């Protein structure tokens, strides 16, 4: 009986945390995702040295910060004094590794003239405009809107089970990706 109760509690917790996105009402105002921008870096960060990032937008102390190799967006926001009340911490992917020379826009849109450096986790030669569903790793897939670690792993599992994606619409066959999420992802992914 004890195992049955534990299994029921786990299933209930999973359903509450990972239910379909389209059934969850938007209760907080939607803020833009933190965007990356830089005009000079052309290579990804080496793991040997520190990284320098600029943090602007709805943070307590915007500026340029030097972080240790492997630092995450959460580390950059902590150095910037944290997110202001005007911004929602869910507007940024706190777990993403920062890239040397990037600029994080927290709760504000990047200027139209901003360019993005190559992102960590992308394979050499891949476009920085979209993510290749058939080659992206777990961390790269989590950069997509409405895709967390669980959904990213489900995308990888589906890809392996079906020998890759042939159409973007096949994302609907991945548990947890509904029509609304597919609409958000459609212009941000590609197939190769």
C-alpha positions in Angstrom: 0.0 0.0 0.0 2.9 2.4 0.8 4.3 2.1 -2.7 0.9 2.8 -4.2 0.6 6.0 -2.2 4.1 7.1 -3.2 3.4 6.4 -6.8 0.1 8.3 -6.6 1.8 11.3 -5.0 4.6 11.3 -7.6 2.0 11.2 -10.5 0.0 14.0 -8.9 3.1 16.1 -8.4 4.3 15.5 -12.0 0.8 16.4 -13.4 0.7 19.6 -11.4 4.2 20.7 -12.4 4.2 19.5 -16.1 0.6 19.8 -17.3 -0.1 21.1 -20.8 1.1 24.7 -21.2 -2.0 25.8 -23.0 -4.3 25.1 -20.0 -2.4 27.4 -17.7 -3.8 30.9 -17.7 -1.4 33.8 -18.0 -1.7 35.5 -14.6 1.4 37.6 -14.8 2.2 40.1 -17.5 4.4 38.5 -20.2 7.8 40.1 -20.4 10.3 39.6 -23.1 13.0 36.9 -22.7 16.5 38.1 -21.9 18.1 38.5 -25.3 21.8 38.3 -26.1 23.5 40.9 -28.0 27.1 41.7 -29.0 28.9 43.3 -31.9 32.4 41.9 -31.4 32.6 38.3 -30.1 32.7 35.7 -32.8 33.7 32.6 -30.8 32.2 30.8 -27.8 33.7 31.1 -24.4 36.7 29.1 -23.4 36.3 27.2 -20.2 39.7 28.3 -19.0 39.1 32.0 -18.4 36.5 34.3 -17.0 33.6 35.7 -19.1 32.5 39.3 -19.3 28.8 40.1 -19.7 26.7 43.3 -19.8 23.4 43.2 -17.9 20.8 45.8 -18.7 17.1 46.3 -18.0 15.1 45.5 -14.9 17.9 44.7 -12.5 19.1 46.6 -9.4 22.6 47.5 -10.6 23.0 47.2 -14.4 26.5 47.1 -15.7 29.4 45.0 -17.0 30.4 42.0 -14.9 33.3 39.5 -14.9 32.1 36.0 -14.1 33.9 32.7 -13.7 34.0 30.3 -16.6 30.8 28.3 -16.8 28.7 31.0 -15.2 24.9 31.0 -15.7 22.4 33.8 -16.3 21.4 33.4 -12.6 25.0 34.3 -11.6 25.0 37.4 -13.9 21.7 38.6 -12.4 23.0 38.1 -8.9 26.0 40.2 -9.7 23.6 42.9 -11.1 21.9 43.0 -7.7 18.9 40.8 -8.7 15.8 41.4 -10.7 13.6 44.4 -9.9 10.0 44.0 -8.9 9.1 45.3 -12.4 10.5 42.2 -14.0 9.5 38.5 -13.8 12.4 36.1 -13.1 10.6 33.7 -15.4 11.4 36.0 -18.3 14.9 34.7 -18.5 16.4 31.2 -18.6 18.4 31.3 -15.4 20.1 28.0 -16.1 21.6 29.0 -19.5 25.4 29.5 -19.6 26.5 33.0 -20.4 28.7 33.7 -23.4 31.7 36.0 -23.2 30.8 39.4 -24.6 27.1 39.0 -24.6 24.5 41.5 -23.3 21.6 40.3 -21.3 18.3 42.3 -21.7 16.2 41.6 -18.6 12.5 42.3 -19.0 13.2 44.7 -21.9 13.5 44.0 -25.7 16.9 44.1 -27.4 17.4 47.0 -29.8 16.7 46.1 -33.4 20.4 46.7 -34.2 21.7 44.2 -31.6 23.4 41.1 -33.0 23.9 37.9 -31.1 27.2 36.0 -30.5 27.3 32.3 -31.2 25.7 30.5 -28.2 27.2 27.8 -26.1 25.9 24.4 -26.8 25.4 24.9 -30.6 27.5 22.9 -32.9 30.0 24.6 -35.2 28.4 25.8 -38.4 24.8 25.9 -37.1 22.8 29.1 -37.6 22.4 31.3 -34.5 18.9 32.4 -35.7 17.2 29.0 -35.2 17.8 25.8 -33.4 18.1 22.5 -35.3 15.7 20.0 -33.7 17.6 17.1 -35.0 21.0 18.0 -33.5 20.4 20.4 -30.6 21.5 19.2 -27.1 19.5 19.5 -23.9 20.9 22.9 -22.9 20.3 24.4 -26.4 16.7 23.2 -26.6 16.1 24.9 -23.2 16.8 28.2 -24.9 13.5 27.9 -26.7 10.5 29.7 -25.3 8.3 27.5 -23.1 10.8 24.6 -23.1 12.4 23.6 -19.8 14.6 20.7 -19.0 11.8 18.1 -18.9 10.3 19.1 -22.3 13.8 19.4 -23.8 14.5 15.8 -22.7 11.2 14.7 -24.2 12.1 16.3 -27.5 15.4 14.4 -27.5 13.7 11.1 -26.6 11.1 11.5 -29.3 13.9 12.4 -31.8 15.8 9.2 -30.9 12.7 7.0 -31.0 11.7 8.2 -34.5 15.1 8.7 -36.1 14.7 12.5 -36.1 12.1 15.1 -37.0 10.8 15.3 -40.5 8.5 18.3 -39.9 8.2 20.9 -37.2 4.6 19.9 -36.7 5.8 16.6 -35.3 6.6 18.5 -32.1 2.9 18.1 -31.3 3.6 14.4 -30.7 6.0 15.3 -27.9 4.2 15.1 -24.5 3.6 18.6 -23.1 3.8 20.5 -26.4 0.4 21.8 -27.3 -0.8 24.2 -30.1 0.3 27.3 -28.3 3.8 26.1 -27.6 4.2 24.9 -31.2 3.1 28.3 -32.4 5.8 29.9 -30.2 8.5 27.4 -31.5 7.6 27.3 -35.2 9.8 30.3 -36.2 12.6 29.4 -33.8 13.5 25.9 -35.0 14.6 24.2 -38.2 15.3 20.7 -39.5 18.5 19.6 -41.2 
